[in-house]
Amino acid sequence: MFSVAKEKIKPIVSVSVDESEEVFRATLNKLKEPFLFFKKQNQLFAYVHIGGKEKEAASVEVLLKHAKPIDGICCLSEQISLPVLFQIIGEPFAIIRGTDGKSAGYIQREDVLAELFKQENKSVDLLKIILTSIPMGIFVLDKEKTIINCNDAGLKMIKSTAERVLNFPAENIFSKERIQQVFSTGKTLLNHLEITNEMGVLVDYSPILNYDHEVEGIIIVVQDLPMVEEMAMEIEHIKDLNKDLNAILSSIYDEILVVNAKGELIRFSENILHDFWNVDLKELIGKNILELEDRGLFTPSVTRQVIEKKKKVSVVQETLNGRKILAVGNPVFTEQNELDRIIVASRDITETTRLKSELQEMRKISEKYKKELDDFKTKDRFLKKLIYCSPKMEKIMHQVKKIADFSSTVLLHGESGVGKEVIAQAIHQLGKRSDQSFLKLNCGAIPDNLLESELFGYAKGSFTGADKNGKDGYFKQADGGILFLDEIGEMPLHLQVKLLRVLQEHEVIPIGSTIPIKVDVQIIAATNKNLAKMVEEGTFREDLYYRLNVIPLNIPPLRERTEDISLLAFHFLQQLNEKYERNYHLTPDAINVLEFYSWPGNVRELQNIIERLVVTADHSAIDAEFVSQFLSLGYEHKKMKPVITRVIPLQDAIDYVEEQLIVMAMNQYKTTTKAAKALGISQSSVSRKYQKIVTEKNSKLENYSSL
């Protein structure tokens, strides 16, 4: 940056175009500078160069015809930066603005350049700056074919130095024949490869012509081959893309049109709709296809709508011969978000329109099947371990699926044998941690002195008999996965404190160590005790209880979900049949006996009873009489009461109790006559109702067999 000498700044002499001839003439006579400026509404808008002779005969009208607009003139402050010099060189003068932003005068180009050299600022070597700014190599030759100037990029490309190049003949480096050809013809020679042991470049030879069109020198432009190769590769890449595009267009079933922002057709695919256009599309290249709509060939025009709305548009067009065409127009925008192209894809849907409703119906069926398949896949993970059909278990599993998406602590409540561990495994398999470990630990099955080391691990040398390398506890082993703590109510109080720390801080401290270890473990605890009551009694920490009881799940006992009994019994029986290659089956009355039992041991007791029946049965058909032998302890029919587990319509409850009584009477008295007498109804009623019950049970078993 350099400053402009104030004495070089000339005043701006201006005249308004509305001034009278006398004022204009007086202003012109006083003008001592070569430029006169014109104002309109008190704003400068043009200038004119005036010589000595023009002053005498000039008029406002004549000068205005020769005036040039002031828009192209640059405005400077008194400090001039280097890029502005390039703008000054192209104009006869530059306007100087003062600190108030108003025009303070102007300075002529010659004065700027003279001031430039006068200040002897080495950084303001314009030619050097220009040459250095060009990324390609530049070499300047004089009339004697000697290199008189060059830039650093050129020296790097020819692998030489300024001392070995400047003021030496150009033919030492470049082609003598081509240099001579440019001097003799005055024509530019482009894209000539010149390869030697020292360099490999692409060279352009361009003449420097004077005003008489005589060659006074040459500018040689050099590009290194890596740059040329990169450009060539890019061109080849574009060619390949063009080939791919043409191949794609030719293989697409739809007709593809490319239209510019004015609606003029640029190109089209090979697949065209002949019945639609009734004209050769080649004849429409460069023509506006909006005119075809105006001529009534089709309606509406998707191109017109895209131009108006500037977004994707889909329309169904109808032709003169009644064809229906689905046309989709996609706009393509420039970087300035201006519409540049429109891609129109068209397809004849005349024949397929009638299939629309059928297609929609098929989609609905497909979505239904997909949803059912997804449900089957989801349930299949734990179907072999978790068998249910009761509403209560459906509700539990619905909660399990929601819980599985999170890593919150879960507390499972339920009697012994209801399947708390199976529910915990279902949470693991359905959740985000399914690919991580699932570890289980029964807090009541391990002595207190060993439980701590099992849970938290220990450092090497912690105590006598410990592994010399130490041991990772369950928390460390389950890092990233799930740890299932069964019978959490049996955990001693001093370990409850450490467990609380794990839940709060997400870190464990092994026995014999003081360094905490970060762990990411989801805790699922289970108990058959009333922890809230234990908190009141002081045998379980209150703070730990609330930490564990984030997501409570109460697993109902088997007696409260009698719908699952027959399904579970059949499942366990099938497992045993496959294991021992047997073919045992339960009769309908045997199923009824199982359903009427209270199952204090829940699912675990049911599984044991089924295995006992298989091992001891003499016949493949296991009936009610045989089953009753194993359920007699603590099971007296006289003490049994009808069990209704939820609010249902009164008639349904009556039917349910009636079914239990009839089956119970038949199991006890064996004949319909004796059963009718015990129930106080007719023999025919007992026979009819019992047959109906047996038929329904057989149908239910057949459905289970098909699963």
C-alpha positions, 0 to 999 in steps of 0.5 A: 500500500502506498499514499498519493501525493496531495498535489497530484489530486486535481479538482473535479469541475462539474456542470449540471445538464440542466444548467443554462448555456451561459453557466456552461460556457463560463464553467468551460472557459475556467476549466484548466483540467482535461476532464469535465464532469456532468451532474444530474440531480446533484450526482456525478454520472459521466465525464468527457475529455476536453482538449484546447480546441474543443472548448471553443466549439463545444456545447452541452449536447455535443459533449454529452454524446461523447461522454462516458459513464462514471460507473466504471471509474474506481474510487480511492482513498488517499491510501492505495492497495496493490489490487486497486492498481490493476483497476487504475491501469484500465481507466484514465483516472481514479476518483479520490474520496475524502474521509467524509466519503465525498469526492475530493478530486481525481488523479490521472493514471499517469500520475499514479504510475509516476508516483508509484515509481517515485516512491521506489516501493519494491513491493509495487513491481506490477509486472512481477506481481502479475507474473507471480500471481499466474499459476502457469509458467510465463516466459517473455521473449523480446524481438531478438528471441531472448528471454527477458522475464519469467515467473517462479512457476515457470522456472520450477516447471523447467527445473532451472533458475533465473540466472540460467534463463534470463537474457539467454536465447529461448531456443536453449529451452524451447522449440526454435522452429515454433518460435520462428513460426510465431515471429513469421506468421504472427499466429498463436501455437497451442498445446505442444508437448516438449519433453527432455531429460530435465522437463516435461511440459505443455507449451503455448506460444503467443505473439506480442503485437504492436499497434501495427500488428507487427510481432515484437516478442512472444509470451510462452505459457507453460503447464507441467504434465502432472497438471495436464494429466490431471486435466486429461483424467478429468476430461476422461472422467467426464466422458465416462460419466457421459457414457454412463448417463447415456446408458442409463437413459437408454435403459430406463423404461420411462421417457426422459426429457431435459428442458432448460429454464425457458422450457426449451428441449435440450435432449431426450432418452431413446425410450419415447412415447410415440403415441404421445408426441406424434412428431419426431422429437429431434425436430423439437430440440431447441424449441419451446415445448410449452407451445405444444400445450398451447396447440392442444397436444396434451394438458396440463404441462408439467414443465410449465408448473415446475417453472411456476412453482419451482418444485417437483410436480407430478401430473397425469396428462391426457392426450388428444387420443385419450392416452393417460401419461404420468409426468413427473417434473424435477427442477434442478437449481444453480448454486444461486438457487435459480432454476437451471434445468427441468428433468421430466420423466413420463410413463404411459399409465393408460393400461395400469390405471385400472389396476390402481385400486388392486395395487393399493389393496395388495400393498395393504396386505403386504404391509399386514404380512410384513407386520405379522412377520416382524412380530413373529421374528421378535417373539421367536427369540424367546418363544422357546422359553416364554410361552403365554397367551393370557392378557396379564402376560400380554401386558407384561410383555408389552411393558418388556418391549418398551423397557428393552429400549432403555437401560433403566434398572428393573425390579421384578416381583413375583412368587418363586417359579413364575419365570422372573429369569425368563423375563430378564432374558427377554429384556436382554434379547429384545434390547440394544444390549442383546449382542452383549453379555447376560450374566446372572447371580443368585444372591441367596445361593452364595455365602456372604463372604464370597458374594462380595468378591464374586460381584466386585472382584478383587486385586491380586494378593487381596487375601489368602487363597485368592488368585495371584492375578486377581479376578474380575467381578460380575460387574466388570464381566457384564460391562456393556451388558446386563447383570441379573441379580436374583433374590436381591432381598437376600443380599446382606446390608454391607453389600447393599451399600456397595451395590448402591454406589455402583448404581449411583456412580457407575463404578466398582472398587475391587476388594484390595484396591482403591482405584474405581473402575467405570462400568456400564451395566444394566441391573435387573433385580428379582425378588419374591419378598416384599422389599417395601416391608423389609425396608420398614423392618430395617433389613433392606436399605431404603435408598437402595430400594428406590434405586432398584425400583425404577421400573417395577414389574409384577409377574403374576402367579400361574393361578392368576393366568389359567389361560397359560396352563394348557399352553405351557403344559403342551409345550413342556410335553412336546419338549419331553417327547422330542427329547425321549422320542415319545408320543405322549399327549394330554386328554381334554379332561387332563387339561381341565384338571391341570387348569383347576389346580392352584399351582403354588410352585407356579411354572416350575411346578408345572414343568416338574409335574409334566416330566413326572407324568411322562416318566411314569405314564403307562399309556401315550394318552395321559388322562385326568385320573392319572394326573389327579394322582400327582395333584392330590397333595394339598389339592381337594376338589371340595375346597376348590372355588371358582377362580375369576381373575378379571372382571368379565360379563356375568354370563361368561362367568356363569359359563366358566363356573359351569364348565369347571363343575361339569368337568370336575363331576365327570372326573370324580364320578366317571359317568354322566348319570352319577355326575348329573345326580351330583350336580342336580341336573338332567343326564342329557344336559351333562352329556351335551355340555360335556361333549361340547367341552371336550370338542372345544378342548380338542380343537384347542389342542390341534391349534397348539399342535400347528404352532 
